[in-house]
Every structure is written in C-alpha cells, then in structure tokens.
Amino acid sequence: MDSCDRRVRAYKNGKTFDQCRDMAESMNPKFKKQIEDKGKVLWTEILEQVNHDELIYKFTLKFLRRDGYDIGNHKISEVKKFTL
C-alpha cells in the first residue's frame, strides 16, 4: 500500500511540510511584536502576511497558541495576549 511521505510531498510553492513548519516558526516573532505593539492581530492580517498559504497560516496559529497567546475562535478572529 502506498502512503504519503510528508517529507517529500510538495505544498504551495513546492515547499515540503517541514519547510512550511519552519517558515511559520520563523514568522512568529514578527507576529508577537505586532501583538505587543497593537494589542492584537487579526486572522486576516496573518493570512495576508503568509501569502495565503493555508498550511503556514495554520502552523502560525498553532505556534502562537503554544507560546501562550489567545488565538480566538470563529466568532473572535483575532490573536491577542491572554488576560487573567
């Protein structure tokens, strides 16, 4: 049975899964700075900055959540710092 090898499958612009993950990780400091400066970043702003690449967009949100940010939901489509 054939299976997809995530290391060689090309996503948007011919990048592999791991390359997309690394790109998202490298973009996170920029998004964190925007959140610190403006208080929040809209999902649409993130999508535009990742050039409408869905995989990088999802990784970016995942990594922001991992780093302690509130990534919102379908009703509140923004990323901001958690408030206690």
HTML snippet that shows the backbone in 3Dmol.js (N, CA, C, O; Angstrom):
<script src="https://3Dmol.org/build/3Dmol-min.js"></script>
<div id="view" style="width:600px;height:400px;position:relative"></div>
<script>
const pdb = `
ATOM      1  N   MET A   1       0.830  -1.176   0.000  1.00  0.00           N
ATOM      2  CA  MET A   1       0.000   0.000   0.000  1.00  0.00           C
ATOM      3  C   MET A   1       0.881   1.248   0.000  1.00  0.00           C
ATOM      4  O   MET A   1       1.832   1.342   0.776  1.00  0.00           O
ATOM      5  N   ASP A   2       0.565   2.195  -0.862  1.00  0.00           N
ATOM      6  CA  ASP A   2       1.318   3.444  -0.926  1.00  0.00           C
ATOM      7  C   ASP A   2       0.856   4.385   0.168  1.00  0.00           C
ATOM      8  O   ASP A   2      -0.323   4.416   0.518  1.00  0.00           O
ATOM      9  N   SER A   3       1.786   5.150   0.703  1.00  0.00           N
ATOM     10  CA  SER A   3       1.432   6.165   1.684  1.00  0.00           C
ATOM     11  C   SER A   3       2.169   7.455   1.344  1.00  0.00           C
ATOM     12  O   SER A   3       3.223   7.436   0.707  1.00  0.00           O
ATOM     13  N   CYS A   4       1.615   8.538   1.766  1.00  0.00           N
ATOM     14  CA  CYS A   4       2.237   9.840   1.506  1.00  0.00           C
ATOM     15  C   CYS A   4       3.353  10.071   2.512  1.00  0.00           C
ATOM     16  O   CYS A   4       3.151   9.935   3.719  1.00  0.00           O
ATOM     17  N   ASP A   5       4.496  10.411   2.024  1.00  0.00           N
ATOM     18  CA  ASP A   5       5.622  10.747   2.876  1.00  0.00           C
ATOM     19  C   ASP A   5       5.631  12.255   3.045  1.00  0.00           C
ATOM     20  O   ASP A   5       5.842  12.984   2.076  1.00  0.00           O
ATOM     21  N   ARG A   6       5.406  12.734   4.263  1.00  0.00           N
ATOM     22  CA  ARG A   6       5.267  14.165   4.488  1.00  0.00           C
ATOM     23  C   ARG A   6       6.532  14.945   4.160  1.00  0.00           C
ATOM     24  O   ARG A   6       6.468  16.158   3.959  1.00  0.00           O
ATOM     25  N   ARG A   7       7.659  14.287   4.102  1.00  0.00           N
ATOM     26  CA  ARG A   7       8.907  14.989   3.829  1.00  0.00           C
ATOM     27  C   ARG A   7       9.083  15.325   2.365  1.00  0.00           C
ATOM     28  O   ARG A   7       9.857  16.222   2.033  1.00  0.00           O
ATOM     29  N   VAL A   8       8.388  14.630   1.477  1.00  0.00           N
ATOM     30  CA  VAL A   8       8.612  14.871   0.054  1.00  0.00           C
ATOM     31  C   VAL A   8       7.392  15.428  -0.670  1.00  0.00           C
ATOM     32  O   VAL A   8       7.508  15.843  -1.823  1.00  0.00           O
ATOM     33  N   ARG A   9       6.245  15.449  -0.040  1.00  0.00           N
ATOM     34  CA  ARG A   9       5.061  15.978  -0.688  1.00  0.00           C
ATOM     35  C   ARG A   9       5.176  17.487  -0.782  1.00  0.00           C
ATOM     36  O   ARG A   9       5.486  18.149   0.208  1.00  0.00           O
ATOM     37  N   ALA A  10       4.934  18.028  -1.941  1.00  0.00           N
ATOM     38  CA  ALA A  10       5.037  19.466  -2.136  1.00  0.00           C
ATOM     39  C   ALA A  10       3.711  20.136  -1.820  1.00  0.00           C
ATOM     40  O   ALA A  10       2.654  19.706  -2.284  1.00  0.00           O
ATOM     41  N   TYR A  11       3.781  21.184  -1.032  1.00  0.00           N
ATOM     42  CA  TYR A  11       2.630  22.015  -0.751  1.00  0.00           C
ATOM     43  C   TYR A  11       2.735  23.255  -1.625  1.00  0.00           C
ATOM     44  O   TYR A  11       3.436  23.241  -2.636  1.00  0.00           O
ATOM     45  N   LYS A  12       2.054  24.316  -1.252  1.00  0.00           N
ATOM     46  CA  LYS A  12       2.067  25.534  -2.048  1.00  0.00           C
ATOM     47  C   LYS A  12       3.496  26.004  -2.296  1.00  0.00           C
ATOM     48  O   LYS A  12       4.331  25.968  -1.392  1.00  0.00           O
ATOM     49  N   ASN A  13       3.767  26.433  -3.489  1.00  0.00           N
ATOM     50  CA  ASN A  13       5.089  26.924  -3.913  1.00  0.00           C
ATOM     51  C   ASN A  13       6.169  25.848  -3.834  1.00  0.00           C
ATOM     52  O   ASN A  13       7.354  26.175  -3.758  1.00  0.00           O
ATOM     53  N   GLY A  14       5.785  24.570  -3.849  1.00  0.00           N
ATOM     54  CA  GLY A  14       6.751  23.475  -3.883  1.00  0.00           C
ATOM     55  C   GLY A  14       7.479  23.221  -2.577  1.00  0.00           C
ATOM     56  O   GLY A  14       8.501  22.535  -2.570  1.00  0.00           O
ATOM     57  N   LYS A  15       6.983  23.752  -1.477  1.00  0.00           N
ATOM     58  CA  LYS A  15       7.641  23.551  -0.188  1.00  0.00           C
ATOM     59  C   LYS A  15       7.145  22.270   0.476  1.00  0.00           C
ATOM     60  O   LYS A  15       5.997  21.863   0.293  1.00  0.00           O
ATOM     61  N   THR A  16       8.024  21.650   1.243  1.00  0.00           N
ATOM     62  CA  THR A  16       7.643  20.438   1.966  1.00  0.00           C
ATOM     63  C   THR A  16       6.958  20.819   3.275  1.00  0.00           C
ATOM     64  O   THR A  16       6.960  21.984   3.674  1.00  0.00           O
ATOM     65  N   PHE A  17       6.386  19.845   3.923  1.00  0.00           N
ATOM     66  CA  PHE A  17       5.712  20.032   5.203  1.00  0.00           C
ATOM     67  C   PHE A  17       6.662  20.655   6.223  1.00  0.00           C
ATOM     68  O   PHE A  17       6.299  21.610   6.910  1.00  0.00           O
ATOM     69  N   ASP A  18       7.865  20.121   6.321  1.00  0.00           N
ATOM     70  CA  ASP A  18       8.839  20.610   7.290  1.00  0.00           C
ATOM     71  C   ASP A  18       9.285  22.035   6.971  1.00  0.00           C
ATOM     72  O   ASP A  18       9.498  22.831   7.886  1.00  0.00           O
ATOM     73  N   GLN A  19       9.428  22.366   5.697  1.00  0.00           N
ATOM     74  CA  GLN A  19       9.791  23.725   5.317  1.00  0.00           C
ATOM     75  C   GLN A  19       8.678  24.706   5.692  1.00  0.00           C
ATOM     76  O   GLN A  19       8.956  25.816   6.145  1.00  0.00           O
ATOM     77  N   CYS A  20       7.434  24.305   5.506  1.00  0.00           N
ATOM     78  CA  CYS A  20       6.298  25.153   5.878  1.00  0.00           C
ATOM     79  C   CYS A  20       6.282  25.378   7.385  1.00  0.00           C
ATOM     80  O   CYS A  20       6.037  26.494   7.844  1.00  0.00           O
ATOM     81  N   ARG A  21       6.538  24.333   8.150  1.00  0.00           N
ATOM     82  CA  ARG A  21       6.582  24.447   9.609  1.00  0.00           C
ATOM     83  C   ARG A  21       7.693  25.404  10.037  1.00  0.00           C
ATOM     84  O   ARG A  21       7.490  26.240  10.917  1.00  0.00           O
ATOM     85  N   ASP A  22       8.858  25.283   9.419  1.00  0.00           N
ATOM     86  CA  ASP A  22       9.981  26.162   9.753  1.00  0.00           C
ATOM     87  C   ASP A  22       9.691  27.615   9.379  1.00  0.00           C
ATOM     88  O   ASP A  22      10.072  28.529  10.110  1.00  0.00           O
ATOM     89  N   MET A  23       9.023  27.832   8.250  1.00  0.00           N
ATOM     90  CA  MET A  23       8.665  29.197   7.844  1.00  0.00           C
ATOM     91  C   MET A  23       7.707  29.818   8.849  1.00  0.00           C
ATOM     92  O   MET A  23       7.857  30.985   9.210  1.00  0.00           O
ATOM     93  N   ALA A  24       6.730  29.053   9.299  1.00  0.00           N
ATOM     94  CA  ALA A  24       5.763  29.557  10.276  1.00  0.00           C
ATOM     95  C   ALA A  24       6.473  29.895  11.586  1.00  0.00           C
ATOM     96  O   ALA A  24       6.190  30.922  12.203  1.00  0.00           O
ATOM     97  N   GLU A  25       7.377  29.046  12.000  1.00  0.00           N
ATOM     98  CA  GLU A  25       8.129  29.282  13.234  1.00  0.00           C
ATOM     99  C   GLU A  25       8.965  30.554  13.118  1.00  0.00           C
ATOM    100  O   GLU A  25       9.084  31.309  14.084  1.00  0.00           O
ATOM    101  N   SER A  26       9.543  30.796  11.944  1.00  0.00           N
ATOM    102  CA  SER A  26      10.379  31.983  11.770  1.00  0.00           C
ATOM    103  C   SER A  26       9.553  33.269  11.675  1.00  0.00           C
ATOM    104  O   SER A  26      10.085  34.351  11.925  1.00  0.00           O
ATOM    105  N   MET A  27       8.275  33.180  11.322  1.00  0.00           N
ATOM    106  CA  MET A  27       7.421  34.364  11.224  1.00  0.00           C
ATOM    107  C   MET A  27       6.817  34.756  12.572  1.00  0.00           C
ATOM    108  O   MET A  27       6.375  35.894  12.732  1.00  0.00           O
ATOM    109  N   ASN A  28       6.787  33.864  13.520  1.00  0.00           N
ATOM    110  CA  ASN A  28       6.131  34.126  14.794  1.00  0.00           C
ATOM    111  C   ASN A  28       6.701  35.317  15.565  1.00  0.00           C
ATOM    112  O   ASN A  28       5.916  36.061  16.154  1.00  0.00           O
ATOM    113  N   PRO A  29       8.012  35.545  15.599  1.00  0.00           N
ATOM    114  CA  PRO A  29       8.494  36.730  16.320  1.00  0.00           C
ATOM    115  C   PRO A  29       7.902  38.038  15.771  1.00  0.00           C
ATOM    116  O   PRO A  29       7.644  38.971  16.530  1.00  0.00           O
ATOM    117  N   LYS A  30       7.692  38.098  14.468  1.00  0.00           N
ATOM    118  CA  LYS A  30       7.101  39.296  13.866  1.00  0.00           C
ATOM    119  C   LYS A  30       5.657  39.468  14.335  1.00  0.00           C
ATOM    120  O   LYS A  30       5.235  40.581  14.648  1.00  0.00           O
ATOM    121  N   PHE A  31       4.904  38.379  14.384  1.00  0.00           N
ATOM    122  CA  PHE A  31       3.520  38.456  14.839  1.00  0.00           C
ATOM    123  C   PHE A  31       3.449  38.793  16.329  1.00  0.00           C
ATOM    124  O   PHE A  31       2.575  39.545  16.760  1.00  0.00           O
ATOM    125  N   LYS A  32       4.367  38.237  17.105  1.00  0.00           N
ATOM    126  CA  LYS A  32       4.398  38.540  18.535  1.00  0.00           C
ATOM    127  C   LYS A  32       4.665  40.026  18.761  1.00  0.00           C
ATOM    128  O   LYS A  32       4.065  40.639  19.644  1.00  0.00           O
ATOM    129  N   LYS A  33       5.555  40.597  17.974  1.00  0.00           N
ATOM    130  CA  LYS A  33       5.850  42.026  18.089  1.00  0.00           C
ATOM    131  C   LYS A  33       4.620  42.852  17.736  1.00  0.00           C
ATOM    132  O   LYS A  33       4.322  43.841  18.406  1.00  0.00           O
ATOM    133  N   GLN A  34       3.901  42.452  16.685  1.00  0.00           N
ATOM    134  CA  GLN A  34       2.683  43.171  16.306  1.00  0.00           C
ATOM    135  C   GLN A  34       1.641  43.097  17.416  1.00  0.00           C
ATOM    136  O   GLN A  34       0.943  44.076  17.680  1.00  0.00           O
ATOM    137  N   ILE A  35       1.535  41.951  18.062  1.00  0.00           N
ATOM    138  CA  ILE A  35       0.572  41.796  19.151  1.00  0.00           C
ATOM    139  C   ILE A  35       0.968  42.687  20.321  1.00  0.00           C
ATOM    140  O   ILE A  35       0.110  43.317  20.938  1.00  0.00           O
ATOM    141  N   GLU A  36       2.255  42.744  20.630  1.00  0.00           N
ATOM    142  CA  GLU A  36       2.731  43.601  21.708  1.00  0.00           C
ATOM    143  C   GLU A  36       2.462  45.077  21.388  1.00  0.00           C
ATOM    144  O   GLU A  36       2.070  45.840  22.272  1.00  0.00           O
ATOM    145  N   ASP A  37       2.671  45.481  20.133  1.00  0.00           N
ATOM    146  CA  ASP A  37       2.504  46.874  19.743  1.00  0.00           C
ATOM    147  C   ASP A  37       1.033  47.289  19.653  1.00  0.00           C
ATOM    148  O   ASP A  37       0.649  48.337  20.172  1.00  0.00           O
ATOM    149  N   LYS A  38       0.214  46.469  18.997  1.00  0.00           N
ATOM    150  CA  LYS A  38      -1.180  46.834  18.737  1.00  0.00           C
ATOM    151  C   LYS A  38      -2.184  46.191  19.688  1.00  0.00           C
ATOM    152  O   LYS A  38      -3.345  46.599  19.729  1.00  0.00           O
ATOM    153  N   GLY A  39      -1.752  45.201  20.445  1.00  0.00           N
ATOM    154  CA  GLY A  39      -2.660  44.520  21.361  1.00  0.00           C
ATOM    155  C   GLY A  39      -3.337  43.304  20.752  1.00  0.00           C
ATOM    156  O   GLY A  39      -3.811  42.429  21.476  1.00  0.00           O
ATOM    157  N   LYS A  40      -3.385  43.241  19.433  1.00  0.00           N
ATOM    158  CA  LYS A  40      -3.984  42.088  18.756  1.00  0.00           C
ATOM    159  C   LYS A  40      -3.566  42.081  17.292  1.00  0.00           C
ATOM    160  O   LYS A  40      -3.114  43.091  16.752  1.00  0.00           O
ATOM    161  N   VAL A  41      -3.725  40.928  16.666  1.00  0.00           N
ATOM    162  CA  VAL A  41      -3.515  40.764  15.227  1.00  0.00           C
ATOM    163  C   VAL A  41      -4.701  39.976  14.696  1.00  0.00           C
ATOM    164  O   VAL A  41      -5.046  38.929  15.244  1.00  0.00           O
ATOM    165  N   LEU A  42      -5.323  40.463  13.646  1.00  0.00           N
ATOM    166  CA  LEU A  42      -6.458  39.769  13.049  1.00  0.00           C
ATOM    167  C   LEU A  42      -5.990  38.572  12.244  1.00  0.00           C
ATOM    168  O   LEU A  42      -4.886  38.565  11.699  1.00  0.00           O
ATOM    169  N   TRP A  43      -6.843  37.561  12.178  1.00  0.00           N
ATOM    170  CA  TRP A  43      -6.514  36.377  11.378  1.00  0.00           C
ATOM    171  C   TRP A  43      -6.275  36.762   9.924  1.00  0.00           C
ATOM    172  O   TRP A  43      -5.394  36.198   9.275  1.00  0.00           O
ATOM    173  N   THR A  44      -7.039  37.708   9.406  1.00  0.00           N
ATOM    174  CA  THR A  44      -6.875  38.111   8.004  1.00  0.00           C
ATOM    175  C   THR A  44      -5.505  38.737   7.764  1.00  0.00           C
ATOM    176  O   THR A  44      -4.919  38.563   6.696  1.00  0.00           O
ATOM    177  N   GLU A  45      -4.996  39.462   8.753  1.00  0.00           N
ATOM    178  CA  GLU A  45      -3.659  40.047   8.622  1.00  0.00           C
ATOM    179  C   GLU A  45      -2.599  38.947   8.553  1.00  0.00           C
ATOM    180  O   GLU A  45      -1.660  39.028   7.761  1.00  0.00           O
ATOM    181  N   ILE A  46      -2.757  37.929   9.380  1.00  0.00           N
ATOM    182  CA  ILE A  46      -1.806  36.805   9.355  1.00  0.00           C
ATOM    183  C   ILE A  46      -1.882  36.104   8.004  1.00  0.00           C
ATOM    184  O   ILE A  46      -0.853  35.787   7.406  1.00  0.00           O
ATOM    185  N   LEU A  47      -3.089  35.865   7.528  1.00  0.00           N
ATOM    186  CA  LEU A  47      -3.270  35.179   6.247  1.00  0.00           C
ATOM    187  C   LEU A  47      -2.623  35.957   5.107  1.00  0.00           C
ATOM    188  O   LEU A  47      -2.010  35.360   4.222  1.00  0.00           O
ATOM    189  N   GLU A  48      -2.751  37.274   5.117  1.00  0.00           N
ATOM    190  CA  GLU A  48      -2.124  38.095   4.081  1.00  0.00           C
ATOM    191  C   GLU A  48      -0.604  38.028   4.171  1.00  0.00           C
ATOM    192  O   GLU A  48       0.074  37.942   3.147  1.00  0.00           O
ATOM    193  N   GLN A  49      -0.065  38.066   5.386  1.00  0.00           N
ATOM    194  CA  GLN A  49       1.380  38.079   5.556  1.00  0.00           C
ATOM    195  C   GLN A  49       2.034  36.744   5.232  1.00  0.00           C
ATOM    196  O   GLN A  49       3.220  36.703   4.905  1.00  0.00           O
ATOM    197  N   VAL A  50       1.278  35.650   5.318  1.00  0.00           N
ATOM    198  CA  VAL A  50       1.839  34.349   4.936  1.00  0.00           C
ATOM    199  C   VAL A  50       1.529  34.032   3.474  1.00  0.00           C
ATOM    200  O   VAL A  50       1.718  32.908   3.010  1.00  0.00           O
ATOM    201  N   ASN A  51       1.056  35.040   2.769  1.00  0.00           N
ATOM    202  CA  ASN A  51       0.794  34.929   1.330  1.00  0.00           C
ATOM    203  C   ASN A  51      -0.290  33.887   1.030  1.00  0.00           C
ATOM    204  O   ASN A  51      -0.185  33.135   0.061  1.00  0.00           O
ATOM    205  N   HIS A  52      -1.318  33.851   1.860  1.00  0.00           N
ATOM    206  CA  HIS A  52      -2.474  32.970   1.690  1.00  0.00           C
ATOM    207  C   HIS A  52      -2.085  31.495   1.574  1.00  0.00           C
ATOM    208  O   HIS A  52      -2.746  30.727   0.876  1.00  0.00           O
ATOM    209  N   ASP A  53      -1.012  31.107   2.259  1.00  0.00           N
ATOM    210  CA  ASP A  53      -0.596  29.711   2.323  1.00  0.00           C
ATOM    211  C   ASP A  53      -1.260  29.097   3.555  1.00  0.00           C
ATOM    212  O   ASP A  53      -0.880  29.399   4.686  1.00  0.00           O
ATOM    213  N   GLU A  54      -2.250  28.237   3.333  1.00  0.00           N
ATOM    214  CA  GLU A  54      -3.076  27.709   4.417  1.00  0.00           C
ATOM    215  C   GLU A  54      -2.271  26.923   5.453  1.00  0.00           C
ATOM    216  O   GLU A  54      -2.530  27.041   6.651  1.00  0.00           O
ATOM    217  N   LEU A  55      -1.314  26.135   5.016  1.00  0.00           N
ATOM    218  CA  LEU A  55      -0.543  25.320   5.948  1.00  0.00           C
ATOM    219  C   LEU A  55       0.309  26.196   6.873  1.00  0.00           C
ATOM    220  O   LEU A  55       0.353  25.962   8.081  1.00  0.00           O
ATOM    221  N   ILE A  56       0.975  27.189   6.319  1.00  0.00           N
ATOM    222  CA  ILE A  56       1.793  28.092   7.135  1.00  0.00           C
ATOM    223  C   ILE A  56       0.894  28.889   8.083  1.00  0.00           C
ATOM    224  O   ILE A  56       1.257  29.131   9.234  1.00  0.00           O
ATOM    225  N   TYR A  57      -0.273  29.293   7.595  1.00  0.00           N
ATOM    226  CA  TYR A  57      -1.244  30.021   8.409  1.00  0.00           C
ATOM    227  C   TYR A  57      -1.666  29.194   9.625  1.00  0.00           C
ATOM    228  O   TYR A  57      -1.696  29.701  10.746  1.00  0.00           O
ATOM    229  N   LYS A  58      -1.988  27.935   9.400  1.00  0.00           N
ATOM    230  CA  LYS A  58      -2.414  27.064  10.499  1.00  0.00           C
ATOM    231  C   LYS A  58      -1.273  26.807  11.476  1.00  0.00           C
ATOM    232  O   LYS A  58      -1.480  26.792  12.689  1.00  0.00           O
ATOM    233  N   PHE A  59      -0.079  26.607  10.949  1.00  0.00           N
ATOM    234  CA  PHE A  59       1.079  26.420  11.825  1.00  0.00           C
ATOM    235  C   PHE A  59       1.324  27.670  12.658  1.00  0.00           C
ATOM    236  O   PHE A  59       1.629  27.574  13.847  1.00  0.00           O
ATOM    237  N   THR A  60       1.194  28.840  12.044  1.00  0.00           N
ATOM    238  CA  THR A  60       1.411  30.096  12.760  1.00  0.00           C
ATOM    239  C   THR A  60       0.459  30.215  13.939  1.00  0.00           C
ATOM    240  O   THR A  60       0.879  30.552  15.046  1.00  0.00           O
ATOM    241  N   LEU A  61      -0.825  29.939  13.709  1.00  0.00           N
ATOM    242  CA  LEU A  61      -1.791  29.992  14.803  1.00  0.00           C
ATOM    243  C   LEU A  61      -1.464  28.954  15.874  1.00  0.00           C
ATOM    244  O   LEU A  61      -1.575  29.236  17.067  1.00  0.00           O
ATOM    245  N   LYS A  62      -1.067  27.767  15.456  1.00  0.00           N
ATOM    246  CA  LYS A  62      -0.721  26.703  16.402  1.00  0.00           C
ATOM    247  C   LYS A  62       0.460  27.122  17.279  1.00  0.00           C
ATOM    248  O   LYS A  62       0.440  26.914  18.492  1.00  0.00           O
ATOM    249  N   PHE A  63       1.486  27.711  16.665  1.00  0.00           N
ATOM    250  CA  PHE A  63       2.669  28.108  17.420  1.00  0.00           C
ATOM    251  C   PHE A  63       2.373  29.296  18.331  1.00  0.00           C
ATOM    252  O   PHE A  63       2.931  29.382  19.425  1.00  0.00           O
ATOM    253  N   LEU A  64       1.511  30.209  17.902  1.00  0.00           N
ATOM    254  CA  LEU A  64       1.133  31.325  18.770  1.00  0.00           C
ATOM    255  C   LEU A  64       0.372  30.817  19.987  1.00  0.00           C
ATOM    256  O   LEU A  64       0.592  31.298  21.099  1.00  0.00           O
ATOM    257  N   ARG A  65      -0.522  29.847  19.789  1.00  0.00           N
ATOM    258  CA  ARG A  65      -1.247  29.252  20.916  1.00  0.00           C
ATOM    259  C   ARG A  65      -0.262  28.552  21.854  1.00  0.00           C
ATOM    260  O   ARG A  65      -0.367  28.676  23.074  1.00  0.00           O
ATOM    261  N   ARG A  66       0.689  27.822  21.285  1.00  0.00           N
ATOM    262  CA  ARG A  66       1.704  27.129  22.088  1.00  0.00           C
ATOM    263  C   ARG A  66       2.503  28.109  22.945  1.00  0.00           C
ATOM    264  O   ARG A  66       2.889  27.791  24.070  1.00  0.00           O
ATOM    265  N   ASP A  67       2.748  29.308  22.402  1.00  0.00           N
ATOM    266  CA  ASP A  67       3.554  30.309  23.092  1.00  0.00           C
ATOM    267  C   ASP A  67       2.746  31.175  24.055  1.00  0.00           C
ATOM    268  O   ASP A  67       3.267  32.154  24.591  1.00  0.00           O
ATOM    269  N   GLY A  68       1.473  30.824  24.282  1.00  0.00           N
ATOM    270  CA  GLY A  68       0.704  31.491  25.308  1.00  0.00           C
ATOM    271  C   GLY A  68      -0.217  32.600  24.839  1.00  0.00           C
ATOM    272  O   GLY A  68      -0.628  33.435  25.646  1.00  0.00           O
ATOM    273  N   TYR A  69      -0.551  32.632  23.567  1.00  0.00           N
ATOM    274  CA  TYR A  69      -1.461  33.650  23.048  1.00  0.00           C
ATOM    275  C   TYR A  69      -2.854  33.066  22.845  1.00  0.00           C
ATOM    276  O   TYR A  69      -3.007  31.877  22.565  1.00  0.00           O
ATOM    277  N   ASP A  70      -3.859  33.913  22.988  1.00  0.00           N
ATOM    278  CA  ASP A  70      -5.241  33.534  22.749  1.00  0.00           C
ATOM    279  C   ASP A  70      -5.492  33.716  21.256  1.00  0.00           C
ATOM    280  O   ASP A  70      -5.490  34.843  20.760  1.00  0.00           O
ATOM    281  N   ILE A  71      -5.709  32.607  20.531  1.00  0.00           N
ATOM    282  CA  ILE A  71      -5.878  32.706  19.078  1.00  0.00           C
ATOM    283  C   ILE A  71      -7.327  32.911  18.668  1.00  0.00           C
ATOM    284  O   ILE A  71      -7.633  32.925  17.476  1.00  0.00           O
ATOM    285  N   GLY A  72      -8.214  33.067  19.624  1.00  0.00           N
ATOM    286  CA  GLY A  72      -9.607  33.349  19.312  1.00  0.00           C
ATOM    287  C   GLY A  72     -10.369  32.138  18.816  1.00  0.00           C
ATOM    288  O   GLY A  72      -9.981  30.996  19.059  1.00  0.00           O
ATOM    289  N   ASN A  73     -11.473  32.410  18.107  1.00  0.00           N
ATOM    290  CA  ASN A  73     -12.306  31.361  17.533  1.00  0.00           C
ATOM    291  C   ASN A  73     -13.040  31.924  16.323  1.00  0.00           C
ATOM    292  O   ASN A  73     -12.719  33.016  15.854  1.00  0.00           O
ATOM    293  N   HIS A  74     -14.021  31.187  15.815  1.00  0.00           N
ATOM    294  CA  HIS A  74     -14.684  31.632  14.590  1.00  0.00           C
ATOM    295  C   HIS A  74     -15.503  32.915  14.788  1.00  0.00           C
ATOM    296  O   HIS A  74     -15.827  33.597  13.816  1.00  0.00           O
ATOM    297  N   LYS A  75     -15.835  33.239  16.026  1.00  0.00           N
ATOM    298  CA  LYS A  75     -16.567  34.484  16.296  1.00  0.00           C
ATOM    299  C   LYS A  75     -15.627  35.644  16.608  1.00  0.00           C
ATOM    300  O   LYS A  75     -15.937  36.798  16.311  1.00  0.00           O
ATOM    301  N   ILE A  76     -14.491  35.338  17.203  1.00  0.00           N
ATOM    302  CA  ILE A  76     -13.488  36.350  17.544  1.00  0.00           C
ATOM    303  C   ILE A  76     -12.213  35.984  16.795  1.00  0.00           C
ATOM    304  O   ILE A  76     -11.355  35.274  17.321  1.00  0.00           O
ATOM    305  N   SER A  77     -12.096  36.465  15.584  1.00  0.00           N
ATOM    306  CA  SER A  77     -10.980  36.049  14.718  1.00  0.00           C
ATOM    307  C   SER A  77      -9.789  36.973  14.867  1.00  0.00           C
ATOM    308  O   SER A  77      -9.432  37.717  13.953  1.00  0.00           O
ATOM    309  N   GLU A  78      -9.178  36.906  16.057  1.00  0.00           N
ATOM    310  CA  GLU A  78      -8.007  37.714  16.332  1.00  0.00           C
ATOM    311  C   GLU A  78      -7.108  36.979  17.329  1.00  0.00           C
ATOM    312  O   GLU A  78      -7.557  36.116  18.084  1.00  0.00           O
ATOM    313  N   VAL A  79      -5.843  37.343  17.307  1.00  0.00           N
ATOM    314  CA  VAL A  79      -4.874  36.766  18.235  1.00  0.00           C
ATOM    315  C   VAL A  79      -4.467  37.876  19.191  1.00  0.00           C
ATOM    316  O   VAL A  79      -4.129  38.980  18.765  1.00  0.00           O
ATOM    317  N   LYS A  80      -4.502  37.578  20.481  1.00  0.00           N
ATOM    318  CA  LYS A  80      -4.104  38.559  21.494  1.00  0.00           C
ATOM    319  C   LYS A  80      -3.498  37.833  22.682  1.00  0.00           C
ATOM    320  O   LYS A  80      -3.541  36.605  22.762  1.00  0.00           O
ATOM    321  N   LYS A  81      -2.937  38.599  23.597  1.00  0.00           N
ATOM    322  CA  LYS A  81      -2.366  38.005  24.806  1.00  0.00           C
ATOM    323  C   LYS A  81      -3.486  37.554  25.712  1.00  0.00           C
ATOM    324  O   LYS A  81      -4.544  38.181  25.760  1.00  0.00           O
ATOM    325  N   PHE A  82      -3.258  36.459  26.438  1.00  0.00           N
ATOM    326  CA  PHE A  82      -4.231  36.013  27.423  1.00  0.00           C
ATOM    327  C   PHE A  82      -4.322  37.050  28.530  1.00  0.00           C
ATOM    328  O   PHE A  82      -3.308  37.579  28.986  1.00  0.00           O
ATOM    329  N   THR A  83      -5.531  37.331  28.950  1.00  0.00           N
ATOM    330  CA  THR A  83      -5.726  38.226  30.088  1.00  0.00           C
ATOM    331  C   THR A  83      -6.303  37.406  31.232  1.00  0.00           C
ATOM    332  O   THR A  83      -7.236  36.625  31.047  1.00  0.00           O
ATOM    333  N   LEU A  84      -5.752  37.591  32.381  1.00  0.00           N
ATOM    334  CA  LEU A  84      -6.207  36.824  33.541  1.00  0.00           C
ATOM    335  C   LEU A  84      -7.200  37.572  34.367  1.00  0.00           C
ATOM    336  O   LEU A  84      -7.675  37.055  35.379  1.00  0.00           O
TER     337      LEU A  84
END
`;
const viewer = $3Dmol.createViewer("view");
viewer.addModel(pdb, "pdb");
viewer.setStyle({}, {cartoon: {color: "spectrum"}});
viewer.zoomTo();
viewer.render();
</script>
